[in-house]
Amino acid sequence: MAVSRRGLLAGSLLMTASLALGACGGGGGDSTSDEGADAKSLTLWHYEGPTSAMGVAWNKAIEIFKQKHPGVEVKFEEKGFEQIQQNAQMILNSDSAPDILEYNKGNATAGLLSKQGLLTDLSEQATKRGWDSKLSASLQTTAKYDEDGIMGSGKFFGVPNYGEYVMVYYNKAMFDKYKIAVPTTLDEFTAAMDTFVKNKVTPLAVGGAEYPAQQIFYELALSKADRAFVDDYQLYKHKVDFNGPVLSYGAQTFADWVQKGYIAKNSASIKAEDMGASWEQGKFPILISGSWWYGRFAKEIKNFEWGTFLFPGNNLHPGSSGNLWVVPEKSKAKSLAYDFIDITMSPEVQNLLGNSGGVPVAADPSAITDPKNKELIENFNKISTSDGLAFYPDWPAPGYYDVLVAGVQGLINGSKTPQAFRDEIAKPYNENLADLGK
C-alpha cells in the first residue's frame, strides 16, 4: 500500500525464511482450463510505477507472457492506487472489469470484494501450480478469506508475489551535516528531529492526503503495542479500547510531532507521490514509508547518499505480504490471467524483483547481488521471523482507509483533537464489528 498504501494479516505471522527465499521453479505454463483459454487479449491493471521494483519485474513478466502467448494482445493500463482503491467495487461489478489486476490486501479491500462474489476463487490453481508451496503461512494470511471476508483462512482469492514493510529512509548527507547518528531508540529519534528543527529544517516528508501519514500514526501506536493488540485490532480476537494506552499514545504523539515542527502543517494536502518526490530532491532528511519506494529511490536518487533503518525501538511494524494479483469473477480470460500470475512467481521474475529493490517471495538468495537489496530483504526477514508484521491500520473495516486519511489530516491541520480523532475512527470500526456479529 499502500499505499495503503498497502495493508495485510496473519495470526501468528512467522514469515519464515521462505521469503528469504526458497528457490522454486515456475508452475505449469499454458493452462489446460477452458476458462477463457482461447481469449485473444488479456486486460491487466496495476498501480506500480515503471521504475519501481514491482513495475520492473511485472514489465518483464508481460514480456515473457507475450513470448509464451504470441497470439494474445496484452492490454496493460497503469492505474492510480487511489483510483482502484475507491472504484474497484463498481468496476468489478461491471462489464468493464479487467481480466487481472493488482489489488490491496486486507479485510476492507480484497476481503470485502471476495465476500461480495466479485473475485475468482484461486484455490484450485494455487494448488495445481504450486503457488501455495511458495508462500509461507503468514504470506498466505492475506491471500485467503473466509465467507465473511476475514483474512487468514478460507479460500485463495489473491496471490502475492512480494513482501513489504514500513521503514525509515534517511538522507545521510543531512544527518552528517548536523552530526546526527542513526537513532536506535524513539528518544534518540525525537532528539535527532529536534536538532533538525533547531536548524530550521522540517525533519519529515509526509503525505497527509493519502496513506503515508496514517502509517506514521500506526508506527507510534505500535511502539506501545504487543501481538495481542494486533490480533484484537486486525483479527477481532477481542474488543479494542480506542481510549486505551496504545491508540491514545499514537494519536497524542502524532499531534505532538506536528506541534514540535517534525511534521509540516501544510502536509495535510500532500499526496504520496509528491512526498516521495520532495524527499528525492533532498528537501527533507527523513521519510517514513514502505519498501515499495526502495527500488525507485535506488534508481532515481543521484545527488546524495541515503540509507534506511527500522522505526527505532519498535518490535512491531506495518507490513505484510505485498498486494495481490486478483482475477475478477467477470474476467473473460481467466486461464490467461492464471498463466500471468504463474510467470510473476517464476525464478526469472522473482530474482529480477529482488535485484530491483523489491522483497521477493520465491527468489534464489544467491541471485540477489546488490548489497542494499540484500539489506532490504534481511530487514524484512528480521521483522517477519520475530513475528513483527502488524499489517496496516486501514485494514479492519470497509471504507476505513478514507476514515483514517481524514482523521490524520485533522491532526495535522489542528482541526481535530487526539480525542476527537479516536472517536472518529472508533465509530466505523465498531459498526463493522456489529455487522459481523462480533
N, C-alpha and C positions, 0 to 999 in steps of 0.2 A: 504498500500500500502501500498501499497505500497502497499514499499514498497513500488511505487507508492505508495514508496510502496504506493501506495494505492490511489486514487482520488475520487470526488463526486459533487453534486449540488442541489441548490434549490433557488427559487426566494425569497420567504420570508421564511426562514428556521425555523420557530418556531417549533423546535423539541420538542414539548410539553413534558410533563412529561410522555407521553406514553412510552418513552424509559425508563423512570424511572418507567416504568414498570407495565403495567397493567396485571394482571394475567389472562391468557386466556387459554382455553382448546385447545387441538390439533384439527385439522380439520379431514376430513374423513381419514380413514386408507387405506384400499385397494381401488385401483382405479377401477371404473367400465368402464373406457375408454378402447378402443381396440387398443390404440397406444402402442403396444408392451407389453400389459398386460401379455402375455404368454411367454415373454422372460425368459430365464433361467440364464441370467447373467446381471450384472449392472457394467459397467466400469466407475469408478469415479476418478477424478483427483482433487487434491488441493495442495497448497504450504505452508500449515501451519505446523510448527514443532510439533512433538508429545507431547512436554511439554508445548506448548503454550495453552492459554485458548481455542482457537478455535480448535486446534488439539485434546485436551482432550475431548471437547464436541462432536466433529464430530466422534471421535472414538467410543464414546458411542452411537451416532446415528447409526453408522454402525452396532454395536452390536444389537441394538433394531430392525433395519431393517432386520437383519438375522433371528431374532426370529419371526418376522411377516411374513417373506417370506422364509420358511425353504428350499424350492426347488431352491432358487436363489443363485448363486455364486456372491459375490461382489469382483470385480477385482479393488482393490484400488492401485493407483500409486501416490506417492508423487513427485511432480514436483517442480522445482525451479521457483521462481517468474519471474526471467528474462527469463527463458525458455518459459514459457507460454506467457509472455509479447511480446516476439519477434516472436514467431512462431504460435500463435493462428490462425491467418487468414489462413495460409497454412494448418494447421492441420484440422481445422473445415471445410475446403473445400474439404477434402479427405475422403476416406472410413475408415481411422484410427481414426476418431473423437471419443472421449469418449461419454458416454451417458449423463453424467452430469459433470460439472467442476466448480471450483471457478474461477471467472474472475474479473478483475479490472473494477470498475465502472467509468463512465465519457464519454464525447463525443468522445474522441480519442480512446477509447477502446471498451467497450460494445456498445456504440452508433454507432461506425463505423461498428462493426460486425452485428448489427441489421439492419443498412442501407443496408448492402450487402446481407441480407437474410440468414445469417448463424446461426441465433438464433431463437428458437421457441417462438412464441407469447404465453405468460403465463397468459394473461388477464382472460380468462375463468376460469382457475384453481385458480387464485388469489381470484376471487370472490367466487367460489364454495367452496374452502377450508378455506376461511376466512383470508387468508394472508393479504389482503388489510386492514382489520379492525385492524390488529395487528401493522400496520406500519403507523406512523404519516405522515402527508402531506410532511414534509421535508425529511423523510426517503424515501418516495415514489419518490422523485425527481430523485434519482439515479437509481431507478428501471424502470422508464418509459422513452421512447424515441419516438420522432416523426419520420416522414418519412425521415427527413434529418439527423437522428441520434443525435438530440439535446435533452438533458435530460430535465426532468421536466414536460413533457406532452406526450400524446400518449398512446402506449400500454406497458404493463408489459413485459419486456424482461429478467428480472432477479429478484431475491428475496434476499434481505439482511436479515440476522438474528442477526446482532450485529452492534454496532456503534463503531466509532473510532475517535481519535483526537491526535494531536501532543502536547507534554508537555515537561517539563524539568525534567529529572531524576538527582538526585544528591547524592553523597557519603557523608553521614553525618559525618563520621569519618574524612574525609579530610577537610570538612568545619570547623569542630570543631578544628582541628589541627592548622588551621590558623585564628581561631576566626572570621569566616565569618558567618554573619547572612543570612537567606534566603532572597533574594532580592525581593522587591515589585515594583521596577521601573527599566527601562532599564539602567539608570545611575548607580543604585546600582548593577545591574548585571555586567556591564562592570567594575565597581570598584572591584567586587569580582574576576573577571577574571584577573585584573591587579595584585591583591595580589598573585594569583597563579603563574603568570608569574614571578613576582619578586622573588619568591621562587623556580624558575626553574621547575615549573610544568605546562605542557601544559593543559589548562583547559578543552578543548572539545574533546571528542571522536567523530570522524567524518568519515563517509563512502562516500568519494567523487566519487567512481566508480559506485555508484548506487544512490538510491533515497534520502538518508538522507541529503546530503549537499544542494540539491536544496530546501528542506523544511526549512532549516535554512535561506537561501536567502528569501524565501517567508515569513517567520515569520518577518524578518526585514522589508520587503516591507509593510506587513500588519500593522506594527506599525505606518505607515503614511497613511493608507487607511481607507475608510469607506465602507458601504454596497453598495453604488453606484458604487465604483470602482470594487468590486467583481462581481456585476451584469454585468458590462460592460465587464470585463475580461473573466468571465466564461460563461455568457449567451448572450453575444453580444448585450447588450442593446444599447450601444453607442461605438464609436471608442475609442481605448485605446492609450494613448500617452506614448510610451516606453521611451521617454526622459522627461516625467513629474516627479513630485516630488516623487511619490510612488516607481516606479521601479528604478529611479535614486538613491534614498536613499538605497534601498535594495542592489543594485549591489555595490555601493561605500562602504557602511558599511561592507558588506561581505569581500570585498577586504581589507579594513582597519583591520578587525579582523585577517586576515591572516598575515598582516604586523606586527600587535601588538603581534603575537605569540599565539593568542587564538586558532587558527586552524593550525595544523602542515602541512607544505607543502607536506610531503610525504603521506598525507591522500587522495590525488587525486587518488591514485591507490587502496585505501582500500575499500573492499566490505562491505555491511551492516552486514553480519554475523560476519566478523572479527571485525568490530566496536563494535558490541554488546558483543562479547567475551572479548575484551580488557577492556571494562567497567566492566564486571562481575569480571574480575581479579583484579580490583582496580587500574588500570593503569592511569585512568583519573577521575577527580572529577565530570564531568558533561557530560551528553548525552542528546541531543535534538532529540527526535524521538517519535514514536507513541505508542498508548495504546496497540498495538499488542505485544509489548515486555513485558508488565506488568506481565502477568501470569508466563511467563518463568523466569523473574528476581526473582519473589517471590519464585519460587521453587528452583532455582539454586544458588542464592547468599547466602552464609553461613558465609562469613568472615567479613562482615561489614554491618552496618545499612544504609538503603537508604530511600529516600523519593522522592516526586515529587512536582512540583508547575507549574502553568500555566506560559507561557512566560511573563515575567514581563512587565506590562504596556499595554499589548495588549487587545483590546476588540474583535478582530477577530483572529481566529486560524485555521490552516489547520485541516480539519476534515469533517466527513460526516457519512453516513451510512457505514457499512463495505462493503467488496467486495461482489459480487453477486454469488448466485448459478444460473448458466445458463444451459439451455438444448439445445445442438446443434440441428439444423434442421435435421441433418443426424443421430441423435440418433435412435437406434433400440429398445430402451426400455424406451420410454417417460413416460409411466404410472408408471413404477418403479422409474424413476427419480423424478416424482411429489410426490410419496409416501415418498421418502427420504427427499425432501425439507420439507414436512409436519412434519416429525419426528424432524428435526432440529428446527422447530418452536414450538414444544411441551413444556409444562411446565418442564418436567423432564430434557430435554436437555438445555433449556433456564436457569433454575436455576443452573445447573452444570456449564454452561458458566460463569454466574455471580460469582459463588463461586470459579472459577478457575482463576479469574483475568481478565475476559472479560467484555464487556459492552452489555448485552443482550437487545433485543427489546421487549420481552414479558415474563419476569420473574415475580415472586411474590416477591415484595420488602422484605417481612418478611422472605423469604427463603435465603436471602443473609446475611451470618453470619460473615464474616471476616471484621474487621474494615477497613483494607487497600482497600479491594474490594469495600466497601461502599463508601470510599473516591473517588475512581476512577470513580464510577458511578455518584456520586454527582458533581464532577468537570465537567463531560460531560454534565450533566443537567444544570449546571450553564452556560456553553457556549451555549448550544442549546436553552435554554429558553430566552436568551438575544440576539438571532439572531446572534450568534457569529461564526457559522461554515462557513468557507470560501473555502471549498473544497481543491483541491491540484493544484500546479502550472502547472503540466503537462497535465491537462485535456483538455484544449481548442482545441487542434489540433492533427490530426493523426501524429504519429511519434514524438510528442513534448517531450516526456519523454527523448528520446535519445539526442535531441537538448539541453535540459536543463542539462543533465548529462555532455555532452561535454563542454557546456558553463561554468558551475560552476567549472569543473576541470581546465579550463583555468584561472579562477580567483584564484584558489588555487595555481597552479604552476607558476603563473605570466606570462603565455603566452598570456593572453588577458587582455586588459584594461576594466574597467567597461563600457565604451562607446562601445567598440567592442563587449562585451557580450550582451549589449542591442540591438545592431544592428543585432546580430546573432539570437537572439530569436524573434525579431520583424518580420523578413522576413517570416518564415513559418507560423507564426500566421496570418499575413495579407494576405498571399496567401490562407490560408484556408477560411478566410472571403470572399475573392473574389470568391472562388469555391462555396461558399454557397449563393452567390449573396447578401452579406451583405455590 
